[in-house]
Amino acid sequence: MIQQRACVTTAGRSLVSLAIAAAALVAPAAAQIARVTTSAGSVKVVVVPFSRPDRDSALSVQIANAVRDRLKLAFTDRFNAVDKRLIDTNLVSSGFPVDMPLDPTSARQLARVLNARLLVEGVILQLGDDSIEVVGRMSEVTQTLPQSASASVRLERRAAGTRTGNDIANRLADAFRSFEPAKQCQAFRQGQDYPKALTAANDALRRYPNSSQALLCMAQVMRAQNAAPDTVIKVLVRAQNADSMNVLAQWQLMRYYEEQHDTSGMIQSMHHILIADANNNEVRIALVRLHIARNEPDSSLRILNESLDRNPNQADLLDVRSRVYAMLNRLGDAAGDLAHVAALDSTKVDSLLVYRIYNTYKAAHDTVNQLAWADTATRRFPTQVSYWYELAALRRAKADSAGAMQAIRGYLRVLPNDARINLVYAGYLYDAGQFDSARVRALAAAEADSTLRGNAAAVLFGIGARLRAEHPADAVVLLQRAKDWATNAPARTREQIAFFLGIGQYQLAVAADTAAQAASGRDQTSARCEAARREAALIDQVEANVTAGGRTAPDTAQQILTQAVPAYRQRAAAFIRTAHCPAQ
């Protein structure tokens, strides 16, 4: 059908003002065409500019004008063509350009306002760089059982012009002679008087052998009489070939092909339907899906782009094209189409669409848009915790520690007892230097889920290593827990934990030695014995752990093992001996 171009005022604009303009211009219009005498039985017809590619805009108007003039001058016994000046005045008064194609609804409304029975519209199809096909279509606007016919001409673009319009007008005028008997065929068919219906159809074909409407009616009668499908299909193919714009015939053909599971036939029929009804997105999407099922993504993409190039804001087509792009591994384009759908129609932004957008950007490794849509998802669907986790990971990768922790807290607002996420949060807190909070989260996670103890050990090790200088007692507790839980960690990690634990224990041993030495009074024997025994026990632990982790810092380990450990062991023994500490 005729397409309204992007620069035309919105098709939905009311054409009520056309009626006012029509009434005001009756007298001038009559004066303008007074030299042409029409018969009393002539039918009023409106000719509108043909739809076309941009490069053929002038040709579209030229051919339409030629059709109108030919009908007005050569077929006054049949047609009363509405003058172009009257049409243009009505279009201008309603805010429409005069030389641009109208959408089908507006074209028919214009014809009704001008009290025309017939509408002639058309399309210029590009066949190649130098060739075109011009299709003109005449259809009844407001009649019962409306009839239609089309005529087409294929020629080189440079040869198209007024003669082309004259040729189309001649053929349409010829076809109009079959309208009445074809209409009678339909009336008899609806009344189930099939013999009379076939007689009327044959009468229409005698008047005009290419009467698509008569052939369509004949096929419908044959189907009602349970004729063989192949026979009916042959008649419908003739109807389609006679009038490539006959959508009813094309639909009938497609249904037959569908019943016979003839995918190739269905595809061919759908292509014909889209020539006549280019705005039928339902057919376009169904056709694309057939091509997808046949693993023909390039054909699918071409069919979708035919419409999206004219109007890129069609959400349903963008959604389907995103799937085609995904088949072609053009994931960035696929995600972009889905994001465009979300921007066009907020009612379509449900959890499934957001999931598709986010994961398509993720598959495309587009972390910028992935981050943006993770943020969108958490705002629209705050209880879907996976988005909170993904958002935290993305923000952390972008060195946004505060944002990462905020996202993890969003997760924990929904599932506060999730041990694994509490452990992740502990890692974030550790990175932020919040060691006390990190320790609490890590210990709680490991207690809630013992399978996480190996992961918690890494956090505790990091905290213990940093606390060792200022808080050696706390550090030793954490490092000992880390050592106990890191049984499945790599050997190098276990060695490091053991070394730092040994260093912490060495610090405590030195502190115990100092305490034992300070407790020198007669009344401090118990304190000296306790400190000396603690020192001796710690020195044994230092020796074991520093030996186990000696590769972490070989020089330090050798110094401790060869000098400090023997010396403090002797000092501890001396304290115990001089204090006459009782045996344990």
Secondary structure by P-SEA (a helix, b strand, c coil): cbbbccccccccccccaaaaaaaacaaaaaaaaccccccccbbbbbbcbbbbcccaaaaaaaaaaaaaaaaacccccccccccaaaaaaaaaaacccccccccaaaaaaaaaaacccbbbbbbbbbccccbbbbbbbbbbcccccccbbbbbbbcccccccaaaaaaaaaaaaaaaaaaaaaaaaaaaaaacaaaaaaaaaaaaaaacccaaaaaaaaaaaaaaacccaaaaaaaaaaaaaacccaaaaaaaaaaaaaaaccaaaaaaaaaaaaaacccaaaaaaaaaaaaaaaccaaaaaaaaaaccccccccaaaaaaaaaaaaaacaaaaaaaaaaaaaaaccccccaaaaaaaaaaaaaacaaaaaaaaaaaaaaaccccaaaaaaaaaaaaaacaaaaaaaaaaaaaaacccaaaaaaaaaaaaaaacaaaaaaaaaaaaaaacccaaaaaaaaaaaaaaaaccccaaaaaaaaaaaaaacccccaaaaaaaaaaaaaaaaaaaaaaaaaaaacccccaaaaaaaaaaaaaaaaaaaaaaaaaaccccaaaaaaaaacaaaaaaaaaaaaaaaaccccc
